[in-house]
């Protein structure tokens, strides 16, 4: 999508045609191929007229363990998730991911971007689980870039000198409640606040847009 001057949308122009979408997953272990995906949350970002990023919609799905999935008790103790609790309103991977991906594809189109890029805290973990589940569910229209990500652990280490989400948020002035942590929605929204804060701070410091370089023909 471009405007009447044939310029890309502000979001597309800022991120080279990509829409950053913040993702957090809760799982039954660390192995994306063998361990269950239990929760997925995706936070869609928007850019205001002032060029600053902010949170928009949060999409959450509780997922049933796939057939044969491994569930490490230590992981369940850490997240507090009971995979068999009927009040979770969990759905199969195919149904849950389709709901999340449909919302993301709509946002990508609405904001004039070409595809989504995953933002996560230790993003490789979330990216691996999401793509492994999409492959199991035989989902062809995955909106995310197949390997590029933005990692807020790395960005927070640069911006605030700390890579742990809770501590980085506190250093950034973002409230963080440890009792609410380790739910996909809460962690995704705090990660989104952290990412937006870093990007917006960089803009306010004059880091974007890049300076115009004068040439001999200018």
C-alpha positions in Angstrom: 0.0 0.0 0.0 1.3 3.4 -0.9 -0.2 6.9 -0.6 -1.0 9.3 -3.4 2.7 10.3 -3.7 3.6 6.7 -4.3 5.4 6.5 -1.0 5.3 3.5 1.3 3.2 3.6 4.5 5.1 4.9 7.6 5.3 1.4 9.0 6.5 -0.2 5.8 9.0 2.6 5.3 10.4 2.2 8.8 10.9 -1.6 8.6 11.6 -2.2 5.0 8.1 -3.5 4.2 7.7 -5.6 7.3 5.2 -5.3 10.1 6.7 -6.2 13.5 4.5 -8.6 15.4 5.4 -9.5 19.0 5.0 -13.2 19.8 5.3 -15.1 23.0 4.7 -18.9 23.3 4.3 -21.1 26.4 5.4 -24.7 25.9 5.9 -28.1 27.4 9.6 -28.0 27.1 12.5 -26.5 25.0 12.4 -28.8 21.9 10.2 -27.3 19.2 10.0 -30.6 17.4 9.0 -32.8 20.3 7.5 -30.6 23.0 3.9 -29.3 23.1 3.0 -25.8 22.1 0.4 -24.7 24.8 -0.2 -20.9 24.3 0.4 -18.4 21.6 0.0 -14.6 21.9 0.7 -12.1 19.2 0.7 -8.4 19.7 0.1 -6.3 16.6 1.8 -2.9 16.6 0.7 0.3 15.0 2.5 3.6 14.2 0.9 6.9 15.2 0.9 10.1 13.2 4.0 11.1 15.3 5.9 8.1 13.9 6.0 6.4 17.3 5.1 2.7 17.7 2.5 1.5 20.2 0.5 -1.7 21.0 -2.7 -2.3 19.1 -4.5 -5.7 19.2 -3.4 -8.7 21.2 -4.5 -12.1 19.8 -4.3 -15.1 22.2 -4.9 -18.8 21.6 -4.6 -21.7 24.1 -3.5 -24.8 22.3 -4.1 -28.5 22.9 -0.9 -30.7 22.9 -0.5 -32.4 19.6 -0.7 -36.2 19.4 2.5 -37.7 20.9 3.7 -34.3 22.3 6.2 -34.4 25.1 5.3 -32.5 28.3 8.1 -31.8 30.7 6.8 -31.4 34.3 9.4 -28.8 35.1 8.1 -26.7 32.2 4.5 -27.0 33.4 5.5 -26.1 37.0 7.3 -23.1 35.6 4.4 -21.8 33.6 1.6 -23.0 35.9 -0.3 -24.4 32.9 -2.5 -27.5 33.3 -2.8 -28.8 29.7 -5.9 -30.8 30.5 -7.8 -28.1 32.3 -11.1 -27.8 30.4 -11.4 -24.1 31.4 -8.4 -23.3 29.2 -10.7 -23.5 26.1 -7.8 -24.9 24.2 -8.1 -25.7 20.5 -6.0 -27.9 18.1 -2.8 -26.3 16.6 -4.3 -25.9 13.2 -7.3 -24.0 14.5 -5.4 -21.8 16.9 -2.6 -20.9 14.5 -5.1 -20.1 11.7 -6.9 -17.6 14.0 -3.6 -15.9 14.9 -2.3 -15.9 11.4 -5.5 -14.5 9.9 -5.4 -11.5 12.3 -1.8 -10.9 11.4 -2.3 -11.1 7.6 -5.2 -8.6 7.9 -2.9 -6.2 9.9 -0.1 -6.6 7.4 -2.4 -5.6 4.5 -4.0 -2.8 6.5 -0.7 -1.2 7.4 0.7 -1.4 3.8 3.4 -4.0 4.5 4.4 -7.1 2.6 4.7 -9.6 5.5 5.2 -9.9 9.2 8.5 -10.2 11.1 8.5 -11.9 14.5 9.6 -9.9 17.5 10.4 -11.9 20.6 12.4 -12.0 23.8 15.0 -14.6 22.8 13.1 -14.7 19.6 14.6 -17.9 18.1 12.7 -19.9 20.7 9.3 -18.5 19.8 10.1 -18.5 16.1 11.1 -22.2 16.2 8.0 -23.3 18.1 5.7 -21.3 15.9 7.2 -22.6 12.6 7.3 -26.2 13.9 3.6 -26.1 14.8 2.7 -24.5 11.5 4.5 -27.3 9.7 2.7 -30.0 11.8 -0.6 -28.3 11.1 0.2 -28.1 7.3 -0.4 -24.3 7.3 0.8 -22.9 4.0 0.1 -19.2 4.6 2.4 -18.4 7.4 2.7 -14.6 7.5 6.1 -14.4 9.2 9.5 -14.1 7.5 11.0 -17.6 7.6 14.2 -16.6 9.4 14.5 -12.9 10.2 13.5 -11.7 13.7 13.9 -8.8 16.1 15.2 -10.1 19.5 14.4 -7.8 22.4 16.9 -9.6 24.6 19.7 -8.3 22.3 18.1 -4.9 21.9 17.6 -4.5 25.7 21.2 -5.6 26.3 22.2 -2.7 24.0 19.8 -0.1 25.3 19.6 -0.9 29.0 22.5 -3.3 29.8 20.2 -6.2 30.8 18.8 -9.1 28.8 16.3 -10.5 31.3 12.8 -9.4 30.4 11.6 -8.4 33.9 14.8 -6.5 34.6 14.9 -4.8 31.2 11.3 -3.6 31.6 12.0 -2.2 35.0 15.1 -0.3 33.7 12.9 1.0 30.9 10.2 2.2 33.3 7.7 -0.5 32.2 5.7 -2.0 35.1 6.3 -5.8 35.4 4.4 -8.1 37.7 6.3 -11.4 38.2 3.0 -13.1 39.4 1.4 -12.4 36.0 4.5 -13.4 34.0 4.8 -16.7 32.1 1.4 -16.3 30.5 1.8 -15.8 26.7 -0.4 -12.6 26.6 1.3 -10.9 29.5 4.8 -11.6 28.4 4.0 -10.6 24.8 2.5 -7.3 25.8 5.5 -6.5 28.1 7.9 -7.5 25.3 5.9 -5.2 22.9 6.2 -2.3 25.3 9.9 -2.9 25.6 10.4 -3.1 21.8 8.3 0.0 21.1 10.1 1.9 23.8 13.5 1.1 22.3 12.5 1.9 18.8 10.8 5.1 19.9 13.7 6.2 22.0 16.0 5.7 19.0 13.8 7.9 16.9 13.7 10.6 19.5 17.5 10.5 19.6 17.6 11.2 15.9 18.4 7.7 14.8 15.6 7.5 12.2 15.0 8.5 9.4 18.6 8.1 8.3 20.4 11.3 7.3 20.4 12.3 3.6 23.9 11.9 2.2 24.9 14.6 -0.2 26.5 13.6 -3.5 28.2 15.5 -6.2 25.0 15.4 -8.3 22.7 16.5 -5.5 
